Amino acid sequence: MRWKLGFVSAMLLLTGCDEASDVDEETPEIFMMAAASMTDAVNDLQDLYKENHDVEFVVNYGSSGQLRQQIVQGAPADVFLSASLGDVERLEDEVEIHSSVRLVENQLTLISTPGAEEQLDDWSSLADAELQNIAIGQPDTVPAGQYTMEALENEALWSAVEPNAVYGSDVRQVLTYVETGNADAGYVYHTDALTSEDVVIIDHAPEGSHSPIVYPVAQLTDGEATEDFFEWLQSDEAIAVFEDYGFQGVK
């Protein structure tokens, strides 16, 4: 009788070990920081990648400068998709980065409300237009704001725009300001302008007026799931998704 009880107890222990092993085999999580201007593309990329990979994503969208600061302060991050080469370069001086590559490019675009369209013919016409508010990304933390300020200064337009400037915490907030009429015009990426039916695309920034808008991706940790995803982001399949949203492959 004691032998039978001992045998049953041993089998129950083994069964319990198997169940514990199943619980421990959790689905890998990839923590991703992504520029707000990549929201739609990254949402699609997650779904596409999960069709053939057993992973879960935890994504934080925001301005590249703010995301970089969060990473430095210890926020969990395996992959950083930035709208600025400068933020990744600064991050390399602050934390360990396993690898980084230039992924895609974008364009800077002037948009307006339908009501303000008649005052705007091209990029430079903003200097003579009678507009109340002009939305711009915060230059200190928002790459789109940095590119905008650079382009306006190089085209001698900043002094005309600055008095009426209202600043957004990221490029999607700038887009929202114009969509809702809280700003008559604004400067966003071409890819953001394409997502809205409530704004009018006026013009792109003149060629050479600002630094190239290059989006790098950085691998911050060395887990297998992270490394596989980092490599896949550079594939033709992934780049095609970015191109569907108006991004361009790196030249």
C-alpha atoms as an extended CHARMM CRD file, in Angstrom:
* protein
*
       251  EXT
         1         1  MET       CA              0.0000000000        0.0000000000        0.0000000000  PROA      1               0.0000000000
         2         2  ARG       CA              2.8280000000        2.3770000000        0.8870000000  PROA      2               0.0000000000
         3         3  TRP       CA              4.5210000000        1.4930000000       -2.4210000000  PROA      3               0.0000000000
         4         4  LYS       CA              1.3500000000        2.3400000000       -4.3690000000  PROA      4               0.0000000000
         5         5  LEU       CA              0.9600000000        5.6730000000       -2.5630000000  PROA      5               0.0000000000
         6         6  GLY       CA              4.5920000000        6.4890000000       -3.2220000000  PROA      6               0.0000000000
         7         7  PHE       CA              4.2150000000        5.6480000000       -6.9230000000  PROA      7               0.0000000000
         8         8  VAL       CA              1.1030000000        7.8050000000       -7.2520000000  PROA      8               0.0000000000
         9         9  SER       CA              2.8100000000       10.6980000000       -5.4460000000  PROA      9               0.0000000000
        10        10  ALA       CA              5.8120000000       10.4690000000       -7.7590000000  PROA      10              0.0000000000
        11        11  MET       CA              3.5850000000       10.5030000000      -10.8450000000  PROA      11              0.0000000000
        12        12  LEU       CA              1.7170000000       13.5330000000       -9.5330000000  PROA      12              0.0000000000
        13        13  LEU       CA              5.0080000000       15.3420000000       -8.9760000000  PROA      13              0.0000000000
        14        14  LEU       CA              6.1420000000       14.5550000000      -12.5230000000  PROA      14              0.0000000000
        15        15  THR       CA              2.8340000000       15.7550000000      -13.9150000000  PROA      15              0.0000000000
        16        16  GLY       CA              3.1690000000       18.9440000000      -11.9130000000  PROA      16              0.0000000000
        17        17  CYS       CA              6.6610000000       19.5060000000      -13.3210000000  PROA      17              0.0000000000
        18        18  ASP       CA              5.3540000000       19.1350000000      -16.8670000000  PROA      18              0.0000000000
        19        19  GLU       CA              2.5920000000       21.6560000000      -16.1970000000  PROA      19              0.0000000000
        20        20  ALA       CA              5.0820000000       24.0810000000      -14.6730000000  PROA      20              0.0000000000
        21        21  SER       CA              7.3110000000       23.7220000000      -17.7350000000  PROA      21              0.0000000000
        22        22  ASP       CA              4.3720000000       24.6060000000      -19.9780000000  PROA      22              0.0000000000
        23        23  VAL       CA              3.6910000000       27.7160000000      -17.9170000000  PROA      23              0.0000000000
        24        24  ASP       CA              7.3480000000       28.7760000000      -18.0520000000  PROA      24              0.0000000000
        25        25  GLU       CA              7.4000000000       28.5660000000      -21.8480000000  PROA      25              0.0000000000
        26        26  GLU       CA              5.9160000000       32.0260000000      -22.2700000000  PROA      26              0.0000000000
        27        27  THR       CA              5.5650000000       33.7440000000      -25.6100000000  PROA      27              0.0000000000
        28        28  PRO       CA              8.5390000000       36.0840000000      -26.1450000000  PROA      28              0.0000000000
        29        29  GLU       CA              7.7780000000       39.8000000000      -25.8380000000  PROA      29              0.0000000000
        30        30  ILE       CA              9.4910000000       42.4690000000      -27.9080000000  PROA      30              0.0000000000
        31        31  PHE       CA              9.4320000000       45.9530000000      -26.3990000000  PROA      31              0.0000000000
        32        32  MET       CA              9.5590000000       48.5310000000      -29.1470000000  PROA      32              0.0000000000
        33        33  MET       CA              9.9340000000       52.3120000000      -29.0860000000  PROA      33              0.0000000000
        34        34  ALA       CA              8.7180000000       53.8400000000      -32.3640000000  PROA      34              0.0000000000
        35        35  ALA       CA              8.4460000000       57.3700000000      -33.7190000000  PROA      35              0.0000000000
        36        36  ALA       CA              4.8370000000       58.5820000000      -33.8200000000  PROA      36              0.0000000000
        37        37  SER       CA              5.0580000000       59.0780000000      -37.5850000000  PROA      37              0.0000000000
        38        38  MET       CA              5.5150000000       55.3220000000      -37.9700000000  PROA      38              0.0000000000
        39        39  THR       CA              2.3690000000       54.3520000000      -36.0500000000  PROA      39              0.0000000000
        40        40  ASP       CA              0.3090000000       53.0060000000      -38.9430000000  PROA      40              0.0000000000
        41        41  ALA       CA              3.1730000000       51.1840000000      -40.6350000000  PROA      41              0.0000000000
        42        42  VAL       CA              4.3890000000       49.6060000000      -37.3850000000  PROA      42              0.0000000000
        43        43  ASN       CA              0.8840000000       48.4230000000      -36.5030000000  PROA      43              0.0000000000
        44        44  ASP       CA              0.7240000000       46.5870000000      -39.8310000000  PROA      44              0.0000000000
        45        45  LEU       CA              4.2590000000       45.2590000000      -39.4570000000  PROA      45              0.0000000000
        46        46  GLN       CA              3.3860000000       43.7040000000      -36.0980000000  PROA      46              0.0000000000
        47        47  ASP       CA              0.3970000000       41.8760000000      -37.5570000000  PROA      47              0.0000000000
        48        48  LEU       CA              2.3700000000       40.6650000000      -40.5590000000  PROA      48              0.0000000000
        49        49  TYR       CA              5.2890000000       39.4170000000      -38.4660000000  PROA      49              0.0000000000
        50        50  LYS       CA              3.0470000000       37.5750000000      -35.9960000000  PROA      50              0.0000000000
        51        51  GLU       CA              1.5350000000       35.5320000000      -38.8290000000  PROA      51              0.0000000000
        52        52  ASN       CA              4.7230000000       33.4330000000      -38.8810000000  PROA      52              0.0000000000
        53        53  HSD       CA              6.3190000000       34.1380000000      -35.4970000000  PROA      53              0.0000000000
        54        54  ASP       CA              5.0940000000       33.3550000000      -31.9850000000  PROA      54              0.0000000000
        55        55  VAL       CA              5.8510000000       36.7250000000      -30.3700000000  PROA      55              0.0000000000
        56        56  GLU       CA              3.9970000000       39.5640000000      -28.6890000000  PROA      56              0.0000000000
        57        57  PHE       CA              4.7880000000       43.2620000000      -29.0890000000  PROA      57              0.0000000000
        58        58  VAL       CA              4.6240000000       46.0420000000      -26.5350000000  PROA      58              0.0000000000
        59        59  VAL       CA              4.9320000000       49.3190000000      -28.4500000000  PROA      59              0.0000000000
        60        60  ASN       CA              5.3670000000       52.8550000000      -27.1740000000  PROA      60              0.0000000000
        61        61  TYR       CA              4.8650000000       55.6260000000      -29.7460000000  PROA      61              0.0000000000
        62        62  GLY       CA              6.0780000000       59.1970000000      -29.2990000000  PROA      62              0.0000000000
        63        63  SER       CA              8.5870000000       61.7680000000      -30.4350000000  PROA      63              0.0000000000
        64        64  SER       CA             12.0320000000       60.2930000000      -31.0350000000  PROA      64              0.0000000000
        65        65  GLY       CA             13.6650000000       62.6460000000      -28.5400000000  PROA      65              0.0000000000
        66        66  GLN       CA             11.2570000000       61.7300000000      -25.7580000000  PROA      66              0.0000000000
        67        67  LEU       CA             11.6000000000       58.0170000000      -26.5150000000  PROA      67              0.0000000000
        68        68  ARG       CA             15.3880000000       58.2860000000      -26.3840000000  PROA      68              0.0000000000
        69        69  GLN       CA             15.1390000000       59.9390000000      -22.9740000000  PROA      69              0.0000000000
        70        70  GLN       CA             12.8620000000       57.1470000000      -21.7360000000  PROA      70              0.0000000000
        71        71  ILE       CA             15.3560000000       54.5110000000      -22.8860000000  PROA      71              0.0000000000
        72        72  VAL       CA             18.2110000000       56.2930000000      -21.1050000000  PROA      72              0.0000000000
        73        73  GLN       CA             16.0890000000       56.4410000000      -17.9390000000  PROA      73              0.0000000000
        74        74  GLY       CA             15.6340000000       52.6610000000      -18.0090000000  PROA      74              0.0000000000
        75        75  ALA       CA             12.3410000000       52.0790000000      -19.8130000000  PROA      75              0.0000000000
        76        76  PRO       CA             12.2330000000       48.5630000000      -21.3310000000  PROA      76              0.0000000000
        77        77  ALA       CA             13.1880000000       48.6480000000      -25.0030000000  PROA      77              0.0000000000
        78        78  ASP       CA             14.4830000000       45.9780000000      -27.3570000000  PROA      78              0.0000000000
        79        79  VAL       CA             14.0760000000       47.9060000000      -30.6220000000  PROA      79              0.0000000000
        80        80  PHE       CA             14.1140000000       51.6670000000      -31.2750000000  PROA      80              0.0000000000
        81        81  LEU       CA             12.6160000000       52.9970000000      -34.5170000000  PROA      81              0.0000000000
        82        82  SER       CA             13.6020000000       56.6510000000      -34.6870000000  PROA      82              0.0000000000
        83        83  ALA       CA             12.7370000000       59.4920000000      -37.0580000000  PROA      83              0.0000000000
        84        84  SER       CA             16.1670000000       60.9670000000      -36.4420000000  PROA      84              0.0000000000
        85        85  LEU       CA             19.6980000000       59.7190000000      -36.9720000000  PROA      85              0.0000000000
        86        86  GLY       CA             20.8050000000       62.1710000000      -34.3060000000  PROA      86              0.0000000000
        87        87  ASP       CA             18.7480000000       60.5350000000      -31.5650000000  PROA      87              0.0000000000
        88        88  VAL       CA             20.2350000000       57.1110000000      -32.2870000000  PROA      88              0.0000000000
        89        89  GLU       CA             23.7420000000       58.5760000000      -32.4400000000  PROA      89              0.0000000000
        90        90  ARG       CA             23.2150000000       60.2990000000      -29.0780000000  PROA      90              0.0000000000
        91        91  LEU       CA             21.7710000000       57.1050000000      -27.6380000000  PROA      91              0.0000000000
        92        92  GLU       CA             24.9530000000       55.2470000000      -28.5990000000  PROA      92              0.0000000000
        93        93  ASP       CA             26.8440000000       57.5260000000      -26.2090000000  PROA      93              0.0000000000
        94        94  GLU       CA             24.3970000000       56.8180000000      -23.3850000000  PROA      94              0.0000000000
        95        95  VAL       CA             23.5110000000       53.1030000000      -23.5240000000  PROA      95              0.0000000000
        96        96  GLU       CA             24.7500000000       49.9510000000      -25.2210000000  PROA      96              0.0000000000
        97        97  ILE       CA             23.4180000000       49.4380000000      -28.7530000000  PROA      97              0.0000000000
        98        98  HSD       CA             24.0120000000       46.0790000000      -30.3940000000  PROA      98              0.0000000000
        99        99  SER       CA             23.3980000000       47.2450000000      -33.9460000000  PROA      99              0.0000000000
       100       100  SER       CA             21.7260000000       50.0010000000      -35.9770000000  PROA      100             0.0000000000
       101       101  VAL       CA             20.9640000000       50.5600000000      -39.6580000000  PROA      101             0.0000000000
       102       102  ARG       CA             19.3210000000       53.2030000000      -41.8210000000  PROA      102             0.0000000000
       103       103  LEU       CA             15.8990000000       51.8560000000      -42.6890000000  PROA      103             0.0000000000
       104       104  VAL       CA             13.6820000000       54.2740000000      -44.6670000000  PROA      104             0.0000000000
       105       105  GLU       CA             13.3660000000       57.9400000000      -45.6540000000  PROA      105             0.0000000000
       106       106  ASN       CA             10.5790000000       60.5300000000      -45.5900000000  PROA      106             0.0000000000
       107       107  GLN       CA              9.6990000000       64.0280000000      -46.8370000000  PROA      107             0.0000000000
       108       108  LEU       CA              8.7210000000       67.2130000000      -45.0090000000  PROA      108             0.0000000000
       109       109  THR       CA              5.3430000000       68.5720000000      -46.1200000000  PROA      109             0.0000000000
       110       110  LEU       CA              3.3500000000       71.7680000000      -45.6550000000  PROA      110             0.0000000000
       111       111  ILE       CA             -0.3440000000       71.0890000000      -45.0060000000  PROA      111             0.0000000000
       112       112  SER       CA             -3.3370000000       73.3210000000      -44.3450000000  PROA      112             0.0000000000
       113       113  THR       CA             -7.0140000000       73.2550000000      -43.5330000000  PROA      113             0.0000000000
       114       114  PRO       CA             -9.3350000000       73.3860000000      -46.5700000000  PROA      114             0.0000000000
       115       115  GLY       CA            -10.2470000000       76.9370000000      -45.5510000000  PROA      115             0.0000000000
       116       116  ALA       CA             -6.6420000000       78.1620000000      -45.6190000000  PROA      116             0.0000000000
       117       117  GLU       CA             -5.7320000000       76.4420000000      -48.8790000000  PROA      117             0.0000000000
       118       118  GLU       CA             -6.6300000000       79.4570000000      -51.0410000000  PROA      118             0.0000000000
       119       119  GLN       CA             -3.9000000000       81.5220000000      -49.3440000000  PROA      119             0.0000000000
       120       120  LEU       CA             -1.1710000000       78.9800000000      -49.9900000000  PROA      120             0.0000000000
       121       121  ASP       CA              0.3170000000       78.1330000000      -53.3730000000  PROA      121             0.0000000000
       122       122  ASP       CA              3.6460000000       76.6290000000      -52.3930000000  PROA      122             0.0000000000
       123       123  TRP       CA              6.1980000000       76.3430000000      -49.5950000000  PROA      123             0.0000000000
       124       124  SER       CA              7.2400000000       80.0140000000      -49.5920000000  PROA      124             0.0000000000
       125       125  SER       CA              3.7230000000       81.4980000000      -49.8350000000  PROA      125             0.0000000000
       126       126  LEU       CA              3.2530000000       81.0070000000      -46.0990000000  PROA      126             0.0000000000
       127       127  ALA       CA              5.3100000000       84.1700000000      -45.5310000000  PROA      127             0.0000000000
       128       128  ASP       CA              2.5820000000       86.3530000000      -47.0710000000  PROA      128             0.0000000000
       129       129  ALA       CA             -0.4790000000       84.4190000000      -45.8800000000  PROA      129             0.0000000000
       130       130  GLU       CA             -2.6610000000       85.8100000000      -43.0870000000  PROA      130             0.0000000000
       131       131  LEU       CA             -2.8870000000       82.7680000000      -40.8430000000  PROA      131             0.0000000000
       132       132  GLN       CA             -3.5430000000       82.6220000000      -37.1080000000  PROA      132             0.0000000000
       133       133  ASN       CA             -1.7080000000       79.4840000000      -35.9820000000  PROA      133             0.0000000000
       134       134  ILE       CA              0.9710000000       77.4230000000      -37.6980000000  PROA      134             0.0000000000
       135       135  ALA       CA              1.6610000000       74.0290000000      -36.1140000000  PROA      135             0.0000000000
       136       136  ILE       CA              5.2130000000       72.7610000000      -35.7510000000  PROA      136             0.0000000000
       137       137  GLY       CA              6.7550000000       69.8920000000      -33.8150000000  PROA      137             0.0000000000
       138       138  GLN       CA              8.6620000000       71.0220000000      -30.7200000000  PROA      138             0.0000000000
       139       139  PRO       CA             12.1990000000       71.4820000000      -32.1640000000  PROA      139             0.0000000000
       140       140  ASP       CA             13.9040000000       70.3840000000      -28.9280000000  PROA      140             0.0000000000
       141       141  THR       CA             12.4390000000       66.8760000000      -28.9750000000  PROA      141             0.0000000000
       142       142  VAL       CA             10.5260000000       66.3220000000      -32.2330000000  PROA      142             0.0000000000
       143       143  PRO       CA             12.6520000000       65.5440000000      -35.3090000000  PROA      143             0.0000000000
       144       144  ALA       CA              9.9410000000       66.8910000000      -37.6390000000  PROA      144             0.0000000000
       145       145  GLY       CA             10.1640000000       70.1780000000      -35.7500000000  PROA      145             0.0000000000
       146       146  GLN       CA             13.9360000000       70.2080000000      -36.1100000000  PROA      146             0.0000000000
       147       147  TYR       CA             13.7270000000       69.5900000000      -39.8630000000  PROA      147             0.0000000000
       148       148  THR       CA             11.0140000000       72.2620000000      -40.1750000000  PROA      148             0.0000000000
       149       149  MET       CA             13.0250000000       74.9080000000      -38.3580000000  PROA      149             0.0000000000
       150       150  GLU       CA             16.1110000000       74.0610000000      -40.4160000000  PROA      150             0.0000000000
       151       151  ALA       CA             14.1920000000       74.3150000000      -43.7020000000  PROA      151             0.0000000000
       152       152  LEU       CA             12.4700000000       77.5790000000      -42.7690000000  PROA      152             0.0000000000
       153       153  GLU       CA             15.7220000000       79.1780000000      -41.6490000000  PROA      153             0.0000000000
       154       154  ASN       CA             17.4880000000       78.1180000000      -44.8430000000  PROA      154             0.0000000000
       155       155  GLU       CA             14.6310000000       79.5300000000      -46.9350000000  PROA      155             0.0000000000
       156       156  ALA       CA             14.5300000000       82.7710000000      -44.8790000000  PROA      156             0.0000000000
       157       157  LEU       CA             10.9720000000       82.0260000000      -43.7110000000  PROA      157             0.0000000000
       158       158  TRP       CA             11.4310000000       81.3620000000      -39.9980000000  PROA      158             0.0000000000
       159       159  SER       CA             10.9740000000       85.0050000000      -38.9540000000  PROA      159             0.0000000000
       160       160  ALA       CA              7.5870000000       85.0510000000      -40.7110000000  PROA      160             0.0000000000
       161       161  VAL       CA              6.4120000000       81.7640000000      -39.1910000000  PROA      161             0.0000000000
       162       162  GLU       CA              7.7430000000       81.9310000000      -35.6220000000  PROA      162             0.0000000000
       163       163  PRO       CA              5.3210000000       84.5880000000      -34.2400000000  PROA      163             0.0000000000
       164       164  ASN       CA              2.3320000000       82.3760000000      -35.0970000000  PROA      164             0.0000000000
       165       165  ALA       CA              3.8950000000       79.0210000000      -34.2620000000  PROA      165             0.0000000000
       166       166  VAL       CA              2.1240000000       76.5460000000      -31.9790000000  PROA      166             0.0000000000
       167       167  TYR       CA              4.1300000000       73.5120000000      -30.9370000000  PROA      167             0.0000000000
       168       168  GLY       CA              3.1330000000       69.8610000000      -30.8430000000  PROA      168             0.0000000000
       169       169  SER       CA              4.6450000000       67.1640000000      -28.6450000000  PROA      169             0.0000000000
       170       170  ASP       CA              4.9980000000       64.8810000000      -31.6790000000  PROA      170             0.0000000000
       171       171  VAL       CA              4.2020000000       65.0180000000      -35.3800000000  PROA      171             0.0000000000
       172       172  ARG       CA              0.8060000000       63.3420000000      -34.9420000000  PROA      172             0.0000000000
       173       173  GLN       CA             -0.2580000000       66.1210000000      -32.5880000000  PROA      173             0.0000000000
       174       174  VAL       CA              0.7760000000       68.6670000000      -35.2280000000  PROA      174             0.0000000000
       175       175  LEU       CA             -1.4180000000       66.8190000000      -37.7310000000  PROA      175             0.0000000000
       176       176  THR       CA             -4.3190000000       66.8350000000      -35.2600000000  PROA      176             0.0000000000
       177       177  TYR       CA             -4.0010000000       70.5930000000      -34.7400000000  PROA      177             0.0000000000
       178       178  VAL       CA             -4.5650000000       71.1570000000      -38.4630000000  PROA      178             0.0000000000
       179       179  GLU       CA             -7.2560000000       68.4660000000      -38.7820000000  PROA      179             0.0000000000
       180       180  THR       CA             -9.3060000000       70.0580000000      -36.0120000000  PROA      180             0.0000000000
       181       181  GLY       CA             -8.7630000000       73.6390000000      -37.1700000000  PROA      181             0.0000000000
       182       182  ASN       CA             -6.7420000000       74.5930000000      -34.1010000000  PROA      182             0.0000000000
       183       183  ALA       CA             -4.0350000000       75.5490000000      -36.5930000000  PROA      183             0.0000000000
       184       184  ASP       CA             -4.5000000000       76.8750000000      -40.1230000000  PROA      184             0.0000000000
       185       185  ALA       CA             -1.3900000000       75.1460000000      -41.4270000000  PROA      185             0.0000000000
       186       186  GLY       CA              1.3960000000       72.9020000000      -40.2240000000  PROA      186             0.0000000000
       187       187  TYR       CA              4.5210000000       70.9930000000      -41.1060000000  PROA      187             0.0000000000
       188       188  VAL       CA              4.3950000000       67.1990000000      -40.9710000000  PROA      188             0.0000000000
       189       189  TYR       CA              5.9530000000       64.2660000000      -42.7540000000  PROA      189             0.0000000000
       190       190  HSD       CA              4.5330000000       63.2790000000      -46.1100000000  PROA      190             0.0000000000
       191       191  THR       CA              3.4950000000       59.9240000000      -44.6420000000  PROA      191             0.0000000000
       192       192  ASP       CA              1.4050000000       61.6110000000      -41.9370000000  PROA      192             0.0000000000
       193       193  ALA       CA             -0.3220000000       63.8980000000      -44.4270000000  PROA      193             0.0000000000
       194       194  LEU       CA             -1.3620000000       60.8610000000      -46.4650000000  PROA      194             0.0000000000
       195       195  THR       CA             -3.2410000000       59.3790000000      -43.4990000000  PROA      195             0.0000000000
       196       196  SER       CA             -5.6990000000       62.2840000000      -43.2160000000  PROA      196             0.0000000000
       197       197  GLU       CA             -8.6920000000       63.2440000000      -45.3480000000  PROA      197             0.0000000000
       198       198  ASP       CA             -9.1350000000       66.4860000000      -43.3920000000  PROA      198             0.0000000000
       199       199  VAL       CA             -5.9920000000       68.3350000000      -44.5050000000  PROA      199             0.0000000000
       200       200  VAL       CA             -4.7040000000       69.6520000000      -47.8210000000  PROA      200             0.0000000000
       201       201  ILE       CA             -1.1590000000       68.9220000000      -48.9920000000  PROA      201             0.0000000000
       202       202  ILE       CA              0.2910000000       72.2420000000      -50.2140000000  PROA      202             0.0000000000
       203       203  ASP       CA              3.9320000000       71.4800000000      -51.0050000000  PROA      203             0.0000000000
       204       204  HSD       CA              7.0680000000       69.6100000000      -49.9850000000  PROA      204             0.0000000000
       205       205  ALA       CA             10.1130000000       71.3390000000      -48.5250000000  PROA      205             0.0000000000
       206       206  PRO       CA             12.5300000000       72.4930000000      -51.2400000000  PROA      206             0.0000000000
       207       207  GLU       CA             15.2110000000       69.9300000000      -52.0000000000  PROA      207             0.0000000000
       208       208  GLY       CA             18.3510000000       70.5650000000      -49.9890000000  PROA      208             0.0000000000
       209       209  SER       CA             16.6210000000       72.9110000000      -47.5150000000  PROA      209             0.0000000000
       210       210  HSD       CA             17.0700000000       70.4940000000      -44.6010000000  PROA      210             0.0000000000
       211       211  SER       CA             19.0550000000       67.4370000000      -43.5990000000  PROA      211             0.0000000000
       212       212  PRO       CA             17.9220000000       64.1270000000      -45.1280000000  PROA      212             0.0000000000
       213       213  ILE       CA             15.0000000000       62.6310000000      -43.1870000000  PROA      213             0.0000000000
       214       214  VAL       CA             16.3360000000       59.1630000000      -42.4650000000  PROA      214             0.0000000000
       215       215  TYR       CA             14.7010000000       56.6780000000      -40.0850000000  PROA      215             0.0000000000
       216       216  PRO       CA             17.2010000000       54.3370000000      -38.4210000000  PROA      216             0.0000000000
       217       217  VAL       CA             16.3500000000       51.2450000000      -36.4120000000  PROA      217             0.0000000000
       218       218  ALA       CA             18.4720000000       50.1950000000      -33.4410000000  PROA      218             0.0000000000
       219       219  GLN       CA             18.6710000000       46.7890000000      -31.7630000000  PROA      219             0.0000000000
       220       220  LEU       CA             19.1440000000       47.4100000000      -28.0490000000  PROA      220             0.0000000000
       221       221  THR       CA             19.1170000000       43.8730000000      -26.6140000000  PROA      221             0.0000000000
       222       222  ASP       CA             20.5490000000       40.5710000000      -27.8030000000  PROA      222             0.0000000000
       223       223  GLY       CA             17.6360000000       38.1520000000      -27.3720000000  PROA      223             0.0000000000
       224       224  GLU       CA             16.9390000000       35.7570000000      -30.2290000000  PROA      224             0.0000000000
       225       225  ALA       CA             13.4080000000       37.0640000000      -30.7860000000  PROA      225             0.0000000000
       226       226  THR       CA             14.6720000000       40.6460000000      -30.9190000000  PROA      226             0.0000000000
       227       227  GLU       CA             17.5010000000       39.8160000000      -33.3050000000  PROA      227             0.0000000000
       228       228  ASP       CA             15.1780000000       37.9260000000      -35.6670000000  PROA      228             0.0000000000
       229       229  PHE       CA             12.7310000000       40.8400000000      -35.7620000000  PROA      229             0.0000000000
       230       230  PHE       CA             15.5180000000       43.3850000000      -36.2530000000  PROA      230             0.0000000000
       231       231  GLU       CA             16.7810000000       41.4440000000      -39.2750000000  PROA      231             0.0000000000
       232       232  TRP       CA             13.2600000000       41.0210000000      -40.6710000000  PROA      232             0.0000000000
       233       233  LEU       CA             12.6230000000       44.7820000000      -40.5190000000  PROA      233             0.0000000000
       234       234  GLN       CA             15.3380000000       45.1620000000      -43.1480000000  PROA      234             0.0000000000
       235       235  SER       CA             13.7610000000       42.6070000000      -45.5030000000  PROA      235             0.0000000000
       236       236  ASP       CA             12.0000000000       43.4250000000      -48.7700000000  PROA      236             0.0000000000
       237       237  GLU       CA              8.7370000000       42.2460000000      -47.1960000000  PROA      237             0.0000000000
       238       238  ALA       CA              8.9650000000       44.7820000000      -44.3710000000  PROA      238             0.0000000000
       239       239  ILE       CA             10.2160000000       47.6420000000      -46.5530000000  PROA      239             0.0000000000
       240       240  ALA       CA              7.2220000000       47.0960000000      -48.8510000000  PROA      240             0.0000000000
       241       241  VAL       CA              4.9140000000       47.8180000000      -45.8960000000  PROA      241             0.0000000000
       242       242  PHE       CA              6.7340000000       51.0770000000      -45.1960000000  PROA      242             0.0000000000
       243       243  GLU       CA              6.4540000000       52.0240000000      -48.8660000000  PROA      243             0.0000000000
       244       244  ASP       CA              2.7000000000       51.3950000000      -48.7610000000  PROA      244             0.0000000000
       245       245  TYR       CA              2.5200000000       54.2470000000      -46.2460000000  PROA      245             0.0000000000
       246       246  GLY       CA              4.6170000000       56.6490000000      -48.3100000000  PROA      246             0.0000000000
       247       247  PHE       CA              8.0780000000       55.9820000000      -46.8990000000  PROA      247             0.0000000000
       248       248  GLN       CA             10.9650000000       55.4950000000      -49.3080000000  PROA      248             0.0000000000
       249       249  GLY       CA             13.7440000000       52.9530000000      -49.2010000000  PROA      249             0.0000000000
       250       250  VAL       CA             17.1360000000       54.3640000000      -48.2460000000  PROA      250             0.0000000000
       251       251  LYS       CA             18.9320000000       55.6320000000      -51.3440000000  PROA      251             0.0000000000
